[in-house]
Amino acid sequence: MKEKQKVKVVSCEVYSRVVGYFRPVQNWNKGKQQEFNERKTARLDGSFSPNSSYTERH
C-alpha cells in the first residue's frame, strides 16, 4: 500500500534586472509588472517567445 506524500507548495520569487540592479518583480508597481509581463524572451536560435504571465499568477 502506498502512503500519500505531503507536498508543500511555496511561491517562487522572480527577479529581473532593472537599471543595473536585480530586484524581485513582486515589489514592482503594477505598471512595471505589466511591462515585465509583456516582454519577449530571445532564444539562442534567434526566435522569440512571450514571457510567462507573472501578474496572472500573483
N, CA, C and O atoms as a Tripos MOL2 file, in Angstrom:
@<TRIPOS>MOLECULE
protein
  232   231    58     0     0
PROTEIN
NO_CHARGES

@<TRIPOS>ATOM
      1 N           0.8300   -1.1760    0.0000 N.3       1 MET1
      2 CA          0.0000    0.0000    0.0000 C.3       1 MET1
      3 C           0.8840    1.2520    0.0000 C.2       1 MET1
      4 O           1.7980    1.3780    0.8140 O.2       1 MET1
      5 N           0.6010    2.1560   -0.9090 N.am      2 LYS2
      6 CA          1.3810    3.3890   -1.0000 C.3       2 LYS2
      7 C           0.8530    4.4270   -0.0200 C.2       2 LYS2
      8 O          -0.3540    4.6230    0.1210 O.2       2 LYS2
      9 N           1.7810    5.0790    0.6440 N.am      3 GLU3
     10 CA          1.3980    6.1730    1.5290 C.3       3 GLU3
     11 C           1.3600    7.4680    0.7330 C.2       3 GLU3
     12 O           2.1580    7.6770   -0.1810 O.2       3 GLU3
     13 N           0.4260    8.3250    1.0920 N.am      4 LYS4
     14 CA          0.3480    9.6240    0.4280 C.3       4 LYS4
     15 C           1.5030   10.4910    0.9080 C.2       4 LYS4
     16 O           1.8230   10.5320    2.0970 O.2       4 LYS4
     17 N           2.1140   11.1740   -0.0350 N.am      5 GLN5
     18 CA          3.1920   12.0860    0.3130 C.3       5 GLN5
     19 C           2.6280   13.4810    0.5400 C.2       5 GLN5
     20 O           1.7490   13.9390   -0.1900 O.2       5 GLN5
     21 N           3.1410   14.1350    1.5480 N.am      6 LYS6
     22 CA          2.7440   15.5140    1.7860 C.3       6 LYS6
     23 C           3.5750   16.4080    0.8720 C.2       6 LYS6
     24 O           4.7930   16.2570    0.7720 O.2       6 LYS6
     25 N           2.9050   17.3290    0.2180 N.am      7 VAL7
     26 CA          3.5820   18.2510   -0.6830 C.3       7 VAL7
     27 C           3.4020   19.6590   -0.1490 C.2       7 VAL7
     28 O           2.2830   20.0930    0.1240 O.2       7 VAL7
     29 N           4.4920   20.3570   -0.0030 N.am      8 LYS8
     30 CA          4.4360   21.7440    0.4530 C.3       8 LYS8
     31 C           4.6350   22.6510   -0.7570 C.2       8 LYS8
     32 O           5.6340   22.5420   -1.4680 O.2       8 LYS8
     33 N           3.6830   23.5400   -0.9820 N.am      9 VAL9
     34 CA          3.7600   24.4690   -2.1050 C.3       9 VAL9
     35 C           4.2750   25.8040   -1.5860 C.2       9 VAL9
     36 O           3.7210   26.3740   -0.6460 O.2       9 VAL9
     37 N           5.3220   26.2860   -2.1970 N.am     10 VAL10
     38 CA          5.8760   27.5890   -1.8290 C.3      10 VAL10
     39 C           5.9620   28.4540   -3.0780 C.2      10 VAL10
     40 O           6.2320   27.9610   -4.1730 O.2      10 VAL10
     41 N           5.7330   29.7310   -2.9020 N.am     11 SER11
     42 CA          5.8080   30.6160   -4.0610 C.3      11 SER11
     43 C           7.2700   30.8900   -4.4030 C.2      11 SER11
     44 O           8.1340   30.9300   -3.5270 O.2      11 SER11
     45 N           7.5180   31.0710   -5.6640 N.am     12 CYS12
     46 CA          8.8600   31.3100   -6.1740 C.3      12 CYS12
     47 C           9.0360   32.8100   -6.3880 C.2      12 CYS12
     48 O           8.1830   33.4580   -6.9950 O.2      12 CYS12
     49 N          10.1150   33.3470   -5.9040 N.am     13 GLU13
     50 CA         10.3730   34.7680   -6.0800 C.3      13 GLU13
     51 C          11.0850   34.9740   -7.4140 C.2      13 GLU13
     52 O          12.1220   34.3620   -7.6700 O.2      13 GLU13
     53 N          10.5310   35.8280   -8.2550 N.am     14 VAL14
     54 CA         11.0780   36.0990   -9.5860 C.3      14 VAL14
     55 C          11.8610   37.4030   -9.5260 C.2      14 VAL14
     56 O          11.3470   38.4170   -9.0530 O.2      14 VAL14
     57 N          13.1020   37.3820  -10.0040 N.am     15 TYR15
     58 CA         13.9390   38.5760  -10.0480 C.3      15 TYR15
     59 C          14.1690   38.9670  -11.5000 C.2      15 TYR15
     60 O          14.2680   38.1090  -12.3770 O.2      15 TYR15
     61 N          14.2520   40.2560  -11.7430 N.am     16 SER16
     62 CA         14.5940   40.7550  -13.0650 C.3      16 SER16
     63 C          15.4830   41.9770  -12.8980 C.2      16 SER16
     64 O          15.4670   42.6400  -11.8600 O.2      16 SER16
     65 N          16.2460   42.2580  -13.9220 N.am     17 ARG17
     66 CA         17.1990   43.3610  -13.8600 C.3      17 ARG17
     67 C          16.5660   44.6370  -14.3880 C.2      17 ARG17
     68 O          16.0300   44.6660  -15.4960 O.2      17 ARG17
     69 N          16.6320   45.6820  -13.5910 N.am     18 VAL18
     70 CA         16.1570   46.9960  -13.9940 C.3      18 VAL18
     71 C          17.2270   48.0080  -13.6060 C.2      18 VAL18
     72 O          17.6560   48.0540  -12.4530 O.2      18 VAL18
     73 N          17.6480   48.8020  -14.5490 N.am     19 VAL19
     74 CA         18.6390   49.8560  -14.3230 C.3      19 VAL19
     75 C          19.8730   49.3090  -13.5880 C.2      19 VAL19
     76 O          20.3900   49.9420  -12.6670 O.2      19 VAL19
     77 N          20.3280   48.1400  -14.0050 N.am     20 GLY20
     78 CA         21.5550   47.5850  -13.4590 C.3      20 GLY20
     79 C          21.4250   46.7970  -12.1730 C.2      20 GLY20
     80 O          22.4130   46.2380  -11.6970 O.2      20 GLY20
     81 N          20.2340   46.7360  -11.5940 N.am     21 TYR21
     82 CA         20.0440   46.0310  -10.3270 C.3      21 TYR21
     83 C          19.0030   44.9300  -10.4810 C.2      21 TYR21
     84 O          17.9850   45.1230  -11.1470 O.2      21 TYR21
     85 N          19.2520   43.7880   -9.8720 N.am     22 PHE22
     86 CA         18.2580   42.7180   -9.8440 C.3      22 PHE22
     87 C          17.3310   42.9620   -8.6640 C.2      22 PHE22
     88 O          17.7820   43.1130   -7.5290 O.2      22 PHE22
     89 N          16.0360   43.0000   -8.9370 N.am     23 ARG23
     90 CA         15.0270   43.2700   -7.9130 C.3      23 ARG23
     91 C          13.8920   42.2680   -8.0480 C.2      23 ARG23
     92 O          13.5990   41.8310   -9.1600 O.2      23 ARG23
     93 N          13.2400   41.8890   -6.9430 N.am     24 PRO24
     94 CA         12.0960   40.9840   -7.0290 C.3      24 PRO24
     95 C          10.9270   41.6680   -7.7390 C.2      24 PRO24
     96 O          10.5410   42.7820   -7.3880 O.2      24 PRO24
     97 N          10.3790   40.9970   -8.7250 N.am     25 VAL25
     98 CA          9.2790   41.5410   -9.5190 C.3      25 VAL25
     99 C           8.0620   41.8210   -8.6400 C.2      25 VAL25
    100 O           7.3170   42.7640   -8.9090 O.2      25 VAL25
    101 N           7.8470   41.0310   -7.6110 N.am     26 GLN26
    102 CA          6.6680   41.2210   -6.7580 C.3      26 GLN26
    103 C           6.6810   42.5720   -6.0480 C.2      26 GLN26
    104 O           5.6320   43.0390   -5.6040 O.2      26 GLN26
    105 N           7.8470   43.2090   -5.9330 N.am     27 ASN27
    106 CA          7.9380   44.5170   -5.2810 C.3      27 ASN27
    107 C           7.7150   45.6740   -6.2490 C.2      27 ASN27
    108 O           7.6720   46.8290   -5.8260 O.2      27 ASN27
    109 N           7.5740   45.3850   -7.5320 N.am     28 TRP28
    110 CA          7.3760   46.4340   -8.5290 C.3      28 TRP28
    111 C           5.9380   46.9180   -8.4960 C.2      28 TRP28
    112 O           5.0410   46.2090   -8.0390 O.2      28 TRP28
    113 N           5.7240   48.1470   -8.9900 N.am     29 ASN29
    114 CA          4.3520   48.6400   -9.1090 C.3      29 ASN29
    115 C           3.6490   47.9000  -10.2500 C.2      29 ASN29
    116 O           4.2990   47.2300  -11.0530 O.2      29 ASN29
    117 N           2.3310   48.0210  -10.3180 N.am     30 LYS30
    118 CA          1.5310   47.2660  -11.2990 C.3      30 LYS30
    119 C           1.9400   47.5810  -12.7350 C.2      30 LYS30
    120 O           1.9250   46.6940  -13.5880 O.2      30 LYS30
    121 N           2.3060   48.8390  -13.0140 N.am     31 GLY31
    122 CA          2.7260   49.2170  -14.3610 C.3      31 GLY31
    123 C           3.9910   48.5020  -14.7920 C.2      31 GLY31
    124 O           4.0730   48.0040  -15.9140 O.2      31 GLY31
    125 N           4.9820   48.4470  -13.9080 N.am     32 LYS32
    126 CA          6.2320   47.7500  -14.2160 C.3      32 LYS32
    127 C           6.0090   46.2410  -14.3180 C.2      32 LYS32
    128 O           6.6330   45.5800  -15.1470 O.2      32 LYS32
    129 N           5.1130   45.6840  -13.4720 N.am     33 GLN33
    130 CA          4.8030   44.2580  -13.5680 C.3      33 GLN33
    131 C           4.1660   43.9460  -14.9180 C.2      33 GLN33
    132 O           4.4690   42.9160  -15.5210 O.2      33 GLN33
    133 N           3.2860   44.8260  -15.3980 N.am     34 GLN34
    134 CA          2.6560   44.6160  -16.7020 C.3      34 GLN34
    135 C           3.6970   44.7090  -17.8110 C.2      34 GLN34
    136 O           3.6760   43.9160  -18.7520 O.2      34 GLN34
    137 N           4.6090   45.6760  -17.7050 N.am     35 GLU35
    138 CA          5.6830   45.8090  -18.6860 C.3      35 GLU35
    139 C           6.5360   44.5420  -18.7080 C.2      35 GLU35
    140 O           6.8940   44.0580  -19.7820 O.2      35 GLU35
    141 N           6.8620   44.0030  -17.5380 N.am     36 PHE36
    142 CA          7.6200   42.7610  -17.4390 C.3      36 PHE36
    143 C           6.8490   41.6130  -18.0930 C.2      36 PHE36
    144 O           7.4300   40.7790  -18.7870 O.2      36 PHE36
    145 N           5.5410   41.5820  -17.8640 N.am     37 ASN37
    146 CA          4.6820   40.5370  -18.4090 C.3      37 ASN37
    147 C           4.6380   40.5790  -19.9350 C.2      37 ASN37
    148 O           4.4700   39.5430  -20.5780 O.2      37 ASN37
    149 N           4.7880   41.7660  -20.5180 N.am     38 GLU38
    150 CA          4.7020   41.9220  -21.9720 C.3      38 GLU38
    151 C           6.0450   41.7250  -22.6700 C.2      38 GLU38
    152 O           6.0970   41.7490  -23.9000 O.2      38 GLU38
    153 N           7.1150   41.5330  -21.9340 N.am     39 ARG39
    154 CA          8.4360   41.3210  -22.5380 C.3      39 ARG39
    155 C           8.4570   40.0280  -23.3320 C.2      39 ARG39
    156 O           7.7070   39.0910  -23.0610 O.2      39 ARG39
    157 N           9.3290   40.0080  -24.3090 N.am     40 LYS40
    158 CA          9.5570   38.8000  -25.0900 C.3      40 LYS40
    159 C          10.9570   38.2910  -24.7550 C.2      40 LYS40
    160 O          11.8720   39.0770  -24.5100 O.2      40 LYS40
    161 N          11.1070   36.9940  -24.7460 N.am     41 THR41
    162 CA         12.3830   36.3670  -24.4310 C.3      41 THR41
    163 C          13.0420   35.8980  -25.7160 C.2      41 THR41
    164 O          12.4170   35.2020  -26.5150 O.2      41 THR41
    165 N          14.2990   36.2720  -25.9230 N.am     42 ALA42
    166 CA         15.0370   35.8350  -27.1070 C.3      42 ALA42
    167 C          15.6860   34.4830  -26.8160 C.2      42 ALA42
    168 O          16.2240   34.2560  -25.7320 O.2      42 ALA42
    169 N          15.6250   33.6080  -27.7850 N.am     43 ARG43
    170 CA         16.2740   32.3000  -27.6670 C.3      43 ARG43
    171 C          17.5730   32.3260  -28.4570 C.2      43 ARG43
    172 O          17.7610   33.1890  -29.3140 O.2      43 ARG43
    173 N          18.4530   31.4040  -28.1800 N.am     44 LEU44
    174 CA         19.7350   31.3640  -28.8670 C.3      44 LEU44
    175 C          19.5890   31.1220  -30.3620 C.2      44 LEU44
    176 O          20.4540   31.5290  -31.1370 O.2      44 LEU44
    177 N          18.5060   30.4640  -30.7860 N.am     45 ASP45
    178 CA         18.3150   30.2060  -32.2130 C.3      45 ASP45
    179 C          17.7470   31.4240  -32.9450 C.2      45 ASP45
    180 O          17.4890   31.3570  -34.1470 O.2      45 ASP45
    181 N          17.5500   32.5350  -32.2300 N.am     46 GLY46
    182 CA         17.0710   33.7600  -32.8540 C.3      46 GLY46
    183 C          15.5690   33.9440  -32.8010 C.2      46 GLY46
    184 O          15.0720   35.0040  -33.1810 O.2      46 GLY46
    185 N          14.8250   32.9380  -32.3380 N.am     47 SER47
    186 CA         13.3730   33.0750  -32.2500 C.3      47 SER47
    187 C          13.0020   33.7700  -30.9390 C.2      47 SER47
    188 O          13.8240   33.9000  -30.0320 O.2      47 SER47
    189 N          11.7630   34.2070  -30.8640 N.am     48 PHE48
    190 CA         11.2770   34.8970  -29.6770 C.3      48 PHE48
    191 C          10.0870   34.1580  -29.1030 C.2      48 PHE48
    192 O           9.3460   33.4970  -29.8300 O.2      48 PHE48
    193 N           9.9080   34.2700  -27.8020 N.am     49 SER49
    194 CA          8.7200   33.7120  -27.1640 C.3      49 SER49
    195 C           8.2320   34.7180  -26.1320 C.2      49 SER49
    196 O           9.0400   35.4250  -25.5310 O.2      49 SER49
    197 N           6.9210   34.7940  -25.9180 N.am     50 PRO50
    198 CA          6.4100   35.7200  -24.9120 C.3      50 PRO50
    199 C           6.8140   35.2650  -23.5200 C.2      50 PRO50
    200 O           6.9830   34.0720  -23.2700 O.2      50 PRO50
    201 N           6.9660   36.2120  -22.6270 N.am     51 ASN51
    202 CA          7.2870   35.9070  -21.2370 C.3      51 ASN51
    203 C           6.0840   35.2260  -20.6000 C.2      51 ASN51
    204 O           4.9460   35.5360  -20.9530 O.2      51 ASN51
    205 N           6.3120   34.3080  -19.6720 N.am     52 SER52
    206 CA          5.1870   33.7020  -18.9650 C.3      52 SER52
    207 C           4.4900   34.7710  -18.1450 C.2      52 SER52
    208 O           5.1110   35.7480  -17.7280 O.2      52 SER52
    209 N           3.2300   34.5880  -17.9210 N.am     53 SER53
    210 CA          2.4240   35.6120  -17.2720 C.3      53 SER53
    211 C           2.6810   35.6460  -15.7730 C.2      53 SER53
    212 O           2.1340   34.8310  -15.0300 O.2      53 SER53
    213 N           3.4990   36.5700  -15.3310 N.am     54 TYR54
    214 CA          3.7980   36.6970  -13.9030 C.3      54 TYR54
    215 C           2.6060   37.2640  -13.1490 C.2      54 TYR54
    216 O           2.2260   36.7400  -12.1020 O.2      54 TYR54
    217 N           2.0160   38.3290  -13.6720 N.am     55 THR55
    218 CA          0.9640   39.0190  -12.9260 C.3      55 THR55
    219 C          -0.2970   38.1840  -12.7970 C.2      55 THR55
    220 O          -1.0460   38.3670  -11.8380 O.2      55 THR55
    221 N          -0.5590   37.2800  -13.7200 N.am     56 GLU56
    222 CA         -1.7410   36.4290  -13.6080 C.3      56 GLU56
    223 C          -1.5790   35.4090  -12.4950 C.2      56 GLU56
    224 O          -2.5700   34.9420  -11.9330 O.2      56 GLU56
    225 N          -0.3390   35.0560  -12.1710 N.am     57 ARG57
    226 CA         -0.0930   34.0580  -11.1320 C.3      57 ARG57
    227 C           0.0040   34.6880   -9.7550 C.2      57 ARG57
    228 O          -0.0470   33.9670   -8.7590 O.2      57 ARG57
    229 N           0.1430   36.0070   -9.6590 N.am     58 HIS58
    230 CA          0.3450   36.6480   -8.3500 C.3      58 HIS58
    231 C          -0.6810   37.6980   -8.0910 C.2      58 HIS58
    232 O          -0.6600   38.3360   -7.0380 O.2      58 HIS58
@<TRIPOS>BOND
     1     1     2 1
     2     2     3 1
     3     3     4 2
     4     3     5 am
     5     5     6 1
     6     6     7 1
     7     7     8 2
     8     7     9 am
     9     9    10 1
    10    10    11 1
    11    11    12 2
    12    11    13 am
    13    13    14 1
    14    14    15 1
    15    15    16 2
    16    15    17 am
    17    17    18 1
    18    18    19 1
    19    19    20 2
    20    19    21 am
    21    21    22 1
    22    22    23 1
    23    23    24 2
    24    23    25 am
    25    25    26 1
    26    26    27 1
    27    27    28 2
    28    27    29 am
    29    29    30 1
    30    30    31 1
    31    31    32 2
    32    31    33 am
    33    33    34 1
    34    34    35 1
    35    35    36 2
    36    35    37 am
    37    37    38 1
    38    38    39 1
    39    39    40 2
    40    39    41 am
    41    41    42 1
    42    42    43 1
    43    43    44 2
    44    43    45 am
    45    45    46 1
    46    46    47 1
    47    47    48 2
    48    47    49 am
    49    49    50 1
    50    50    51 1
    51    51    52 2
    52    51    53 am
    53    53    54 1
    54    54    55 1
    55    55    56 2
    56    55    57 am
    57    57    58 1
    58    58    59 1
    59    59    60 2
    60    59    61 am
    61    61    62 1
    62    62    63 1
    63    63    64 2
    64    63    65 am
    65    65    66 1
    66    66    67 1
    67    67    68 2
    68    67    69 am
    69    69    70 1
    70    70    71 1
    71    71    72 2
    72    71    73 am
    73    73    74 1
    74    74    75 1
    75    75    76 2
    76    75    77 am
    77    77    78 1
    78    78    79 1
    79    79    80 2
    80    79    81 am
    81    81    82 1
    82    82    83 1
    83    83    84 2
    84    83    85 am
    85    85    86 1
    86    86    87 1
    87    87    88 2
    88    87    89 am
    89    89    90 1
    90    90    91 1
    91    91    92 2
    92    91    93 am
    93    93    94 1
    94    94    95 1
    95    95    96 2
    96    95    97 am
    97    97    98 1
    98    98    99 1
    99    99   100 2
   100    99   101 am
   101   101   102 1
   102   102   103 1
   103   103   104 2
   104   103   105 am
   105   105   106 1
   106   106   107 1
   107   107   108 2
   108   107   109 am
   109   109   110 1
   110   110   111 1
   111   111   112 2
   112   111   113 am
   113   113   114 1
   114   114   115 1
   115   115   116 2
   116   115   117 am
   117   117   118 1
   118   118   119 1
   119   119   120 2
   120   119   121 am
   121   121   122 1
   122   122   123 1
   123   123   124 2
   124   123   125 am
   125   125   126 1
   126   126   127 1
   127   127   128 2
   128   127   129 am
   129   129   130 1
   130   130   131 1
   131   131   132 2
   132   131   133 am
   133   133   134 1
   134   134   135 1
   135   135   136 2
   136   135   137 am
   137   137   138 1
   138   138   139 1
   139   139   140 2
   140   139   141 am
   141   141   142 1
   142   142   143 1
   143   143   144 2
   144   143   145 am
   145   145   146 1
   146   146   147 1
   147   147   148 2
   148   147   149 am
   149   149   150 1
   150   150   151 1
   151   151   152 2
   152   151   153 am
   153   153   154 1
   154   154   155 1
   155   155   156 2
   156   155   157 am
   157   157   158 1
   158   158   159 1
   159   159   160 2
   160   159   161 am
   161   161   162 1
   162   162   163 1
   163   163   164 2
   164   163   165 am
   165   165   166 1
   166   166   167 1
   167   167   168 2
   168   167   169 am
   169   169   170 1
   170   170   171 1
   171   171   172 2
   172   171   173 am
   173   173   174 1
   174   174   175 1
   175   175   176 2
   176   175   177 am
   177   177   178 1
   178   178   179 1
   179   179   180 2
   180   179   181 am
   181   181   182 1
   182   182   183 1
   183   183   184 2
   184   183   185 am
   185   185   186 1
   186   186   187 1
   187   187   188 2
   188   187   189 am
   189   189   190 1
   190   190   191 1
   191   191   192 2
   192   191   193 am
   193   193   194 1
   194   194   195 1
   195   195   196 2
   196   195   197 am
   197   197   198 1
   198   198   199 1
   199   199   200 2
   200   199   201 am
   201   201   202 1
   202   202   203 1
   203   203   204 2
   204   203   205 am
   205   205   206 1
   206   206   207 1
   207   207   208 2
   208   207   209 am
   209   209   210 1
   210   210   211 1
   211   211   212 2
   212   211   213 am
   213   213   214 1
   214   214   215 1
   215   215   216 2
   216   215   217 am
   217   217   218 1
   218   218   219 1
   219   219   220 2
   220   219   221 am
   221   221   222 1
   222   222   223 1
   223   223   224 2
   224   223   225 am
   225   225   226 1
   226   226   227 1
   227   227   228 2
   228   227   229 am
   229   229   230 1
   230   230   231 1
   231   231   232 2
@<TRIPOS>SUBSTRUCTURE
     1 MET1         2 RESIDUE 1 A MET
     2 LYS2         6 RESIDUE 1 A LYS
     3 GLU3        10 RESIDUE 1 A GLU
     4 LYS4        14 RESIDUE 1 A LYS
     5 GLN5        18 RESIDUE 1 A GLN
     6 LYS6        22 RESIDUE 1 A LYS
     7 VAL7        26 RESIDUE 1 A VAL
     8 LYS8        30 RESIDUE 1 A LYS
     9 VAL9        34 RESIDUE 1 A VAL
    10 VAL10       38 RESIDUE 1 A VAL
    11 SER11       42 RESIDUE 1 A SER
    12 CYS12       46 RESIDUE 1 A CYS
    13 GLU13       50 RESIDUE 1 A GLU
    14 VAL14       54 RESIDUE 1 A VAL
    15 TYR15       58 RESIDUE 1 A TYR
    16 SER16       62 RESIDUE 1 A SER
    17 ARG17       66 RESIDUE 1 A ARG
    18 VAL18       70 RESIDUE 1 A VAL
    19 VAL19       74 RESIDUE 1 A VAL
    20 GLY20       78 RESIDUE 1 A GLY
    21 TYR21       82 RESIDUE 1 A TYR
    22 PHE22       86 RESIDUE 1 A PHE
    23 ARG23       90 RESIDUE 1 A ARG
    24 PRO24       94 RESIDUE 1 A PRO
    25 VAL25       98 RESIDUE 1 A VAL
    26 GLN26      102 RESIDUE 1 A GLN
    27 ASN27      106 RESIDUE 1 A ASN
    28 TRP28      110 RESIDUE 1 A TRP
    29 ASN29      114 RESIDUE 1 A ASN
    30 LYS30      118 RESIDUE 1 A LYS
    31 GLY31      122 RESIDUE 1 A GLY
    32 LYS32      126 RESIDUE 1 A LYS
    33 GLN33      130 RESIDUE 1 A GLN
    34 GLN34      134 RESIDUE 1 A GLN
    35 GLU35      138 RESIDUE 1 A GLU
    36 PHE36      142 RESIDUE 1 A PHE
    37 ASN37      146 RESIDUE 1 A ASN
    38 GLU38      150 RESIDUE 1 A GLU
    39 ARG39      154 RESIDUE 1 A ARG
    40 LYS40      158 RESIDUE 1 A LYS
    41 THR41      162 RESIDUE 1 A THR
    42 ALA42      166 RESIDUE 1 A ALA
    43 ARG43      170 RESIDUE 1 A ARG
    44 LEU44      174 RESIDUE 1 A LEU
    45 ASP45      178 RESIDUE 1 A ASP
    46 GLY46      182 RESIDUE 1 A GLY
    47 SER47      186 RESIDUE 1 A SER
    48 PHE48      190 RESIDUE 1 A PHE
    49 SER49      194 RESIDUE 1 A SER
    50 PRO50      198 RESIDUE 1 A PRO
    51 ASN51      202 RESIDUE 1 A ASN
    52 SER52      206 RESIDUE 1 A SER
    53 SER53      210 RESIDUE 1 A SER
    54 TYR54      214 RESIDUE 1 A TYR
    55 THR55      218 RESIDUE 1 A THR
    56 GLU56      222 RESIDUE 1 A GLU
    57 ARG57      226 RESIDUE 1 A ARG
    58 HIS58      230 RESIDUE 1 A HIS
